[in-house]
Amino acid sequence: MSSPPFLFPQAHSTVLPDPSNFFSPNLLSSPLPTNSFFENFVLQNGDKPEYIHPYLIKSSDSSLQASYPFLFFSAAILYQVFVPDITISATQKNHTNSLAKNHVISSYSDLGITLDIPSSNLRFFLVRGSPFITASVTKPTSLSITTVHTIVFLSSNDDKTKYTLQLNNNQTWLIYTSSPINLNHGVSEVKSKPFYGIIRIAVLPDSNPKCGEILDKFSSCYPVSGDAALKKTFRVVYKWQKKRSGDLLMLAHPLHVKLLSKDCNVTVLQDFKYRSVDGDLVGVVGDSWALETDPVPVTWHSNRGIKEESYDEIVSALSKDVKELNSSAISTNSSYFYGKLVGRAARLALIAEEVSFPKVIPTIREFLKDTIQPWLDGTFKGNGFLYDRKWGGLVTEQGSTDSTADFGFGIYNDHHFHLGYFLYGIAVLAKIDPAWGQKYKPQAYSLVTDFMNLGQRYNSNYPRLRCFDLYKLHSWASGLTEFEDGRNQESSSEAVNAYYSAALMGLAYGDTNLVATGSTLVALEIRSAQTWWHVKVEDNLYKEDFAKDNRIVGILWANKRDSKLWWAPAECRECRLSIQVLPLLPITEPLLYDAAYVKELVEWTLPSLNNKSNVEGWKGFTYALQGIYDKEKALKKIRVLKGFDDGNSYSNLLWWIHSR
């Protein structure tokens, strides 16, 4: 991606938090992450937990608390319960600096952070997927390890570099140190004499009695950070920076295990497992992993095409939908709803191309120019994009003074959703009007790099991959808001749309790098949706109580799965289905390719449509999916619909059904 100039007016936000509260000064001169796996550590008091697989980690009162969480599940919800199993701190605080913070983020990477507790001389290397919690004690310090449980016993090996701590909740924790340490314990506290060096603590999983031997074997080598490189299409390579000799033991979630490349030099320890809300985490030995996903085609039109005998019906609908564009100027100034209407209009142009009806394209082109341009040249009345230097990214004018406006876009919520719709419109317009595309290319690239920047050397105005989580392999949407259960994302399909639209923009501009990056991220987002959002009867990823009552997740959190939505109860099944399908596009085909699962999902949803008069828009998405396995019945239902979602149209539903 080329590096565009700074384009949008500067924001003077009154709602954004101050990043200097928790980031070290050396990090403040660069754009900062706003949807990251550690966001709770830098918001408000910084004391809400985050899920650093396999532990829930919380930092407060100059200490670090770790929980090996147990899972709570019901028919409606599945989440991990935080209990401070282990709390690590210094017995005496270093108060030489009265302004010392509870903790400071001194560095971060794709796969980990370094969290310093200055008053305790502790530096924690919190690397995702490490079975060990690793700390460097930077000066001779007496340590305290407390627990809310009762200590049953504490024993050491001969040289006092390994201790076994058993608690009365049946947990056993192993403590390893780089040099001998003297520990003694009371009812619920372990204390040390002054110690300086590395301390590593791991819970002993109950999956296999030999897990202790495995932890012993890999207790020396520890990771301090980890990077994920996207150098080849559909391939991600993890590489950890490690200290001390030996092989590195990390944990892979179920999607990692599916994607591990046969050509990477790792050993999978199938019997070494930690439980997780994401499914079992499995041990993998190796300094670097390669993950490969199946290619996903990024195409303008349907993958299978439309038979000519269906053209007339679609052309008739197109004529009406395009005619209505002339009489229906967009009245909303919400960046989300406005973007959806831009995307809806752009779809009409591509459908017209596919059914050889070019006469309507000039009308669509003018509509798109009239609606998109004001957002790119700063003339849109009542809203528009601004650039925030504090965190490094785009906010809206409304969002800069109201944290709830534009669904929180001004505090970096839902960026890929909103911008994805704009990018879809820009991609189509640049395709059908290349001169316009070249004129507004710098602004278009600012929009895409806001959430899809690959790092400082690509564009120093924006952080690296604002929304996409390179460990989980999907996006988060929740921005700079503190949540007890960490980051979250509701609409997996709108995330898919964002990266798909970016790849289409790459096609329109002949940018092979943008096509490759967008294609890779959309493929991973799809695999993640199929792994964690789509709930299948035969899967054992989710507990039976939850799996038997749900066919799709409403909101997926770092630490929770919820059946309800932000805006609708769990009982509105058509709402849940629709928000994981819209917008209906060619990329929906690989997202929902599994006809057996789609049939389960539709049959689970259909009873919810009965006796309701206010869900015509949602019905359209349910019937669209029905068309995957029963085209004729779905087509009959679509033909009698009286309304459509604001980002959808009758033309688009007919295009979808006739391209099955």
Summary of the structure (lengths in Angstrom):
residues: 660
radius of gyration: 26.1
end to end distance: 34.7
largest distance: 85.0
contacts: 2358
relative contact order: 0.12
helix: 35%
strand: 24%
